[in-house]
Amino acid sequence: MKKYLFMLLISSCGQSFNSNSKDFLLGSQIYCSNTSETKLCQANEVIVKNCINCHSGYHNTWASYLTNTAWLNSALITSGNSDNSLLILKLKNAGGNMPENAAPLNDADYQALKNWIDTI
């Protein structure tokens, strides 16, 4: 009986990470050692710090976007055009409502996101 309950407990979640501890974000650091992806790494730090904590479900996929191509394929950013990228348009800094119940991003974080998108 104990063995059955243990197996049920392990298999019932269906996740390979503990969503409560945010350890699903650990994989998002992989590309940061690649110097050609410096702006992507800086943007990732801003997103992890300001966005991921409040989002669950659909937005958990953001942690799996480990390359510029993955972000472009998500349709959240437009190559070379931060002003028309959904990720930027949703921010309070650009007239949107994110981060919700928080202040707009500081200028350095906002510019890091814009610079990353504009140079892709």
C-alpha positions in Angstrom: 0.0 0.0 0.0 2.8 2.4 0.9 4.6 1.6 -2.4 1.3 2.3 -4.3 0.8 5.7 -2.6 4.4 6.7 -3.2 4.1 5.8 -6.9 0.8 7.7 -7.2 2.4 10.7 -5.6 5.4 10.7 -7.9 3.4 10.2 -11.1 0.5 12.5 -10.3 2.3 15.7 -10.9 3.5 15.1 -14.4 6.2 17.8 -14.1 9.9 17.4 -14.2 10.4 20.4 -11.9 9.0 21.8 -8.7 6.9 24.8 -9.8 6.7 26.1 -6.2 10.5 26.5 -5.9 10.9 27.9 -9.5 13.5 25.3 -10.3 12.1 25.1 -13.8 14.1 28.4 -14.4 17.4 26.7 -13.8 17.7 25.7 -17.4 17.3 29.2 -18.5 20.9 30.0 -17.6 22.4 27.6 -20.1 23.2 30.1 -22.9 24.7 32.7 -20.5 28.1 31.3 -20.9 28.0 32.0 -24.7 29.4 35.5 -25.2 27.5 35.8 -28.5 24.3 35.7 -26.5 25.2 38.4 -24.0 22.1 40.6 -24.7 19.8 37.6 -24.6 21.3 36.6 -21.2 20.8 40.2 -19.9 17.2 40.2 -21.1 16.6 36.8 -19.5 17.8 38.2 -16.2 15.3 41.0 -16.5 12.5 38.6 -17.4 13.2 36.3 -14.6 13.5 39.1 -12.1 10.4 41.0 -13.2 8.0 38.7 -15.0 8.3 35.0 -14.3 7.5 35.1 -10.6 3.9 36.4 -11.2 3.1 34.2 -14.3 2.1 30.6 -14.2 0.7 28.1 -16.7 1.2 29.4 -20.2 4.0 31.8 -19.2 6.1 29.0 -17.8 7.0 28.3 -21.4 9.0 31.6 -21.3 11.7 29.7 -19.2 12.2 27.4 -22.1 13.1 30.1 -24.6 16.8 29.7 -24.5 17.7 31.3 -27.8 16.8 34.3 -29.9 15.2 32.1 -32.4 12.9 30.6 -29.7 11.9 34.1 -28.6 11.2 35.1 -32.2 9.2 32.0 -32.8 7.1 32.8 -29.7 5.8 36.0 -31.5 6.4 38.0 -28.3 9.3 39.9 -30.0 9.8 41.3 -33.5 13.4 41.2 -34.7 15.0 44.6 -34.8 11.8 46.3 -33.7 11.3 46.5 -30.0 8.7 49.3 -30.2 6.3 46.8 -32.0 7.2 43.8 -29.9 4.4 42.5 -27.7 6.8 41.9 -24.8 7.6 45.6 -24.8 4.1 46.9 -25.6 2.7 45.0 -22.5 5.1 46.9 -20.1 4.0 49.9 -18.1 7.0 51.7 -19.5 5.4 51.6 -23.0 1.8 52.2 -21.9 0.8 48.6 -21.0 -0.1 47.1 -17.6 2.9 44.9 -16.8 4.3 44.2 -14.3 0.9 44.1 -12.7 0.6 45.5 -9.2 4.2 46.7 -9.4 6.2 49.7 -10.6 7.4 50.0 -14.2 10.7 48.4 -14.9 13.7 50.5 -14.0 15.3 52.3 -17.0 18.3 49.9 -17.1 16.1 46.8 -17.3 13.7 48.4 -19.8 16.6 49.4 -22.0 18.2 45.9 -21.7 15.0 44.4 -23.1 14.8 47.0 -25.9 18.5 46.7 -26.8 18.3 42.9 -27.0 15.3 43.0 -29.3 16.6 45.8 -31.5 19.9 43.9 -32.1 18.4 40.6 -33.1 
